[in-house]
Amino acid sequence: MADEDIVIPTKSGCTSTMTFTQSRLPTPPFWPQCSWNGTVTAYPSTVTVTGSVDCDGCTDVRIVQVPIVHCPVMIISTVIRVSTPSTLYRTVCSATPTPEVDA
C-alpha cells in the first residue's frame, strides 16, 4: 500500500466531552454547596489563561462538572472594586499528532 493510499480520518468539527467529578465530602451534605455573603468584586479587566487537553482529534471540548450544584438567588449588597484584573480559565483542544506510518 502506497503512502498516498493511507487515509487518516479526521474528526473536524466534533466536540470531545470530558467529565470533571467533584470529590464527595466525608460528612453531609456530601457535595460542595454554594456560599454567598452578598459581596461582588468588580475588576477593571480580564486576563484569559488557556489550558490545552487532548481532544482525540476533535476541534472543540466541553467540560461537564458532576454533580451539578444549584445555587440560591444571590442578592448583591456590597461591591468591592479592585485594581488587579480577574482571571478567566479556558480549556482548548491541543493539536492531536498525526499517527506515524511505517515506511
MOFENNOR-V282051 format. One record per residue. N is the residue number from 0. PSI is psi in degrees with one decimal (999 if undefined). D_FIRST is the distance of its C-alpha to the first C-alpha in Angstrom with 2 decimals. Layout:
n:N psi:PSI d_first:D_FIRST
n:N psi:PSI d_first:D_FIRST
This chain:
n:0 psi:127.2 d_first:0.00
n:1 psi:153.2 d_first:3.80
n:2 psi:-34.7 d_first:6.61
n:3 psi:-13.3 d_first:8.31
n:4 psi:-12.5 d_first:6.43
n:5 psi:124.0 d_first:7.67
n:6 psi:121.6 d_first:11.23
n:7 psi:112.7 d_first:13.92
n:8 psi:141.9 d_first:16.91
n:9 psi:158.2 d_first:20.19
n:10 psi:37.5 d_first:23.61
n:11 psi:129.6 d_first:25.51
n:12 psi:-9.5 d_first:29.09
n:13 psi:166.0 d_first:29.19
n:14 psi:127.1 d_first:31.90
n:15 psi:130.4 d_first:31.64
n:16 psi:127.2 d_first:34.93
n:17 psi:137.2 d_first:36.37
n:18 psi:129.0 d_first:39.60
n:19 psi:113.7 d_first:42.34
n:20 psi:122.2 d_first:44.79
n:21 psi:148.2 d_first:48.26
n:22 psi:137.2 d_first:49.94
n:23 psi:135.1 d_first:52.65
n:24 psi:153.0 d_first:56.09
n:25 psi:-18.8 d_first:58.25
n:26 psi:160.8 d_first:61.20
n:27 psi:143.6 d_first:61.74
n:28 psi:10.6 d_first:60.56
n:29 psi:-32.1 d_first:57.37
n:30 psi:152.5 d_first:55.23
n:31 psi:142.0 d_first:55.77
n:32 psi:161.8 d_first:58.42
n:33 psi:142.8 d_first:59.28
n:34 psi:130.9 d_first:61.96
n:35 psi:126.0 d_first:63.83
n:36 psi:8.1 d_first:66.99
n:37 psi:3.0 d_first:67.31
n:38 psi:132.4 d_first:66.22
n:39 psi:143.5 d_first:63.49
n:40 psi:129.7 d_first:62.34
n:41 psi:122.4 d_first:61.95
n:42 psi:148.3 d_first:59.56
n:43 psi:-22.6 d_first:59.69
n:44 psi:176.9 d_first:55.89
n:45 psi:135.0 d_first:52.60
n:46 psi:131.5 d_first:49.94
n:47 psi:126.5 d_first:46.42
n:48 psi:127.2 d_first:44.42
n:49 psi:144.8 d_first:40.76
n:50 psi:130.6 d_first:38.81
n:51 psi:145.4 d_first:35.05
n:52 psi:156.7 d_first:33.21
n:53 psi:116.7 d_first:29.59
n:54 psi:16.2 d_first:29.16
n:55 psi:42.3 d_first:25.71
n:56 psi:-8.5 d_first:24.19
n:57 psi:162.2 d_first:27.22
n:58 psi:-13.8 d_first:29.39
n:59 psi:152.9 d_first:32.74
n:60 psi:143.3 d_first:34.55
n:61 psi:122.7 d_first:37.55
n:62 psi:126.6 d_first:39.79
n:63 psi:130.3 d_first:41.97
n:64 psi:129.6 d_first:45.01
n:65 psi:147.1 d_first:46.53
n:66 psi:160.5 d_first:49.21
n:67 psi:128.1 d_first:50.36
n:68 psi:122.3 d_first:53.74
n:69 psi:135.2 d_first:56.11
n:70 psi:148.0 d_first:58.78
n:71 psi:171.8 d_first:62.25
n:72 psi:132.7 d_first:63.61
n:73 psi:115.9 d_first:64.04
n:74 psi:124.3 d_first:67.14
n:75 psi:125.0 d_first:67.23
n:76 psi:-18.1 d_first:70.58
n:77 psi:139.6 d_first:69.82
n:78 psi:125.8 d_first:67.59
n:79 psi:126.0 d_first:66.86
n:80 psi:129.5 d_first:65.65
n:81 psi:162.2 d_first:63.77
n:82 psi:-11.2 d_first:62.77
n:83 psi:149.7 d_first:59.33
n:84 psi:156.7 d_first:56.21
n:85 psi:165.9 d_first:54.57
n:86 psi:127.4 d_first:50.98
n:87 psi:125.7 d_first:48.36
n:88 psi:127.9 d_first:45.31
n:89 psi:130.2 d_first:42.09
n:90 psi:130.8 d_first:38.80
n:91 psi:162.7 d_first:35.62
n:92 psi:134.3 d_first:31.89
n:93 psi:163.3 d_first:30.26
n:94 psi:127.3 d_first:26.94
n:95 psi:124.1 d_first:24.24
n:96 psi:144.5 d_first:21.85
n:97 psi:131.7 d_first:18.21
n:98 psi:139.8 d_first:16.22
n:99 psi:143.7 d_first:14.86
n:100 psi:126.9 d_first:11.19
n:101 psi:134.2 d_first:11.06
n:102 psi:999 d_first:10.10
